[in-house]
Amino acid sequence: EIRLSLVGSEMCIRDRYQRRVRGIQVFLGHGRSLVPSYYTLRHGSNSKCDFLRNWTLIGSYDGKSWEVIKRHTNDTSLNGPFAVASWPLTAQRSYRMFRVNQTGRNSSQSNFLSLSGFEIYGDLYETKPVF
């Protein structure tokens, strides 16, 4: 089992036009794939607002076709400064890429994505990369 972690003080991402990006993506690298069994998110600041409510965790092996692994609608699990929550997953296949996409407004009714941590757990498979 492996744990992949992205941790920081705040993962509030903007594009080059200063618009908020509504998701984050993780690539495990060539020759690695993961069958996810659990994942964890951490709210991105010590504020009492902008908690993630509507999002999907999606996965891809090739970066072209994406599958929904877990969908959250009006999920109130992240509900405090730097709140942490975890969810079990029932994925039946491995993925090389994962995305957390915000699919609706947050607790403050905005599209601001504020995360400071993403961890994913599961069985890691390594093969020789083919270039």
C-alpha positions in Angstrom: 0.0 0.0 0.0 1.2 3.5 -0.8 0.3 6.9 0.4 0.6 9.9 -2.0 0.6 13.2 -0.3 0.4 16.8 -1.5 0.6 19.1 1.5 1.0 22.9 1.8 -0.2 25.9 3.6 -2.8 26.5 1.0 -3.5 24.9 -2.4 -5.4 27.8 -4.0 -4.4 27.6 -7.6 -4.8 30.3 -10.2 -4.3 30.2 -13.9 -2.3 32.8 -15.9 -5.4 35.1 -16.1 -5.7 35.0 -12.2 -8.9 33.0 -12.4 -9.3 30.3 -9.8 -8.7 26.8 -11.0 -11.5 24.5 -10.1 -9.4 21.3 -9.6 -6.0 19.8 -9.0 -4.3 16.9 -10.8 -1.7 14.4 -9.7 0.4 12.3 -12.1 2.1 9.2 -10.6 4.7 9.1 -13.3 5.5 6.7 -16.2 5.4 3.1 -15.2 3.4 3.6 -12.0 -0.3 3.1 -11.4 -2.5 2.9 -8.3 -5.7 1.0 -7.4 -7.0 3.6 -4.9 -8.7 2.3 -1.7 -9.0 5.5 0.3 -8.3 9.2 0.0 -8.1 12.3 2.3 -8.5 16.0 1.7 -7.6 18.9 4.0 -9.3 22.4 3.9 -6.8 25.0 2.8 -6.8 27.7 5.4 -7.6 28.7 9.0 -10.7 30.6 7.8 -14.2 29.6 8.6 -15.4 29.8 5.0 -14.9 28.4 1.5 -15.2 24.7 2.5 -15.4 22.3 -0.4 -19.0 20.9 -0.8 -19.3 19.6 -4.4 -16.6 17.7 -6.1 -15.5 14.5 -7.9 -12.4 12.4 -7.6 -11.7 11.1 -11.1 -9.0 8.9 -12.4 -7.3 8.1 -15.8 -4.7 5.7 -17.0 -3.9 7.5 -20.3 -4.9 11.1 -19.6 -7.6 11.0 -22.3 -10.5 9.1 -20.8 -11.4 9.9 -17.2 -13.7 7.9 -14.8 -15.5 9.1 -11.7 -14.2 7.3 -8.7 -16.1 9.2 -6.1 -18.8 11.9 -6.4 -19.6 14.3 -3.5 -22.7 16.5 -3.5 -23.4 18.9 -0.6 -20.8 17.0 1.4 -20.2 18.8 4.8 -17.3 16.7 6.0 -14.8 19.6 5.6 -16.3 22.1 8.0 -13.6 23.9 9.9 -10.2 25.6 9.7 -7.8 23.0 8.2 -10.5 20.3 8.5 -9.5 16.9 7.4 -11.8 14.1 6.1 -11.3 10.7 4.5 -13.4 8.5 2.3 -13.2 4.8 1.2 -13.1 4.0 -2.5 -14.3 1.0 -4.4 -12.1 1.3 -7.5 -11.7 -1.9 -9.4 -8.8 -0.8 -11.7 -5.5 1.2 -11.5 -5.0 4.8 -12.6 -1.9 6.9 -13.3 -3.6 10.2 -12.9 -6.0 11.6 -10.4 -8.0 14.8 -10.3 -10.1 16.5 -7.6 -12.6 18.7 -9.6 -14.9 21.2 -7.9 -18.3 20.7 -9.5 -20.3 23.3 -7.6 -20.2 26.2 -5.2 -18.4 25.9 -1.9 -19.8 26.7 1.6 -19.5 30.5 0.9 -21.4 30.1 -2.4 -18.3 30.8 -4.5 -16.1 28.8 -6.8 -13.0 29.3 -4.7 -11.1 26.0 -4.3 -9.1 26.0 -1.1 -7.2 22.8 -0.2 -4.0 22.3 1.7 -3.7 18.5 1.5 -4.5 15.6 -0.7 -3.5 12.0 0.1 -4.4 8.9 -1.7 -3.9 5.3 -0.5 -4.0 2.0 -2.3 -2.0 -0.7 -4.1 0.8 0.6 -6.2 1.9 -1.2 -9.4 5.2 -0.5 -11.0 6.3 -1.5 -14.5 9.1 -0.5 -16.8 8.2 2.7 -18.6 7.9 2.4 -22.3 8.9 5.6 -24.2 
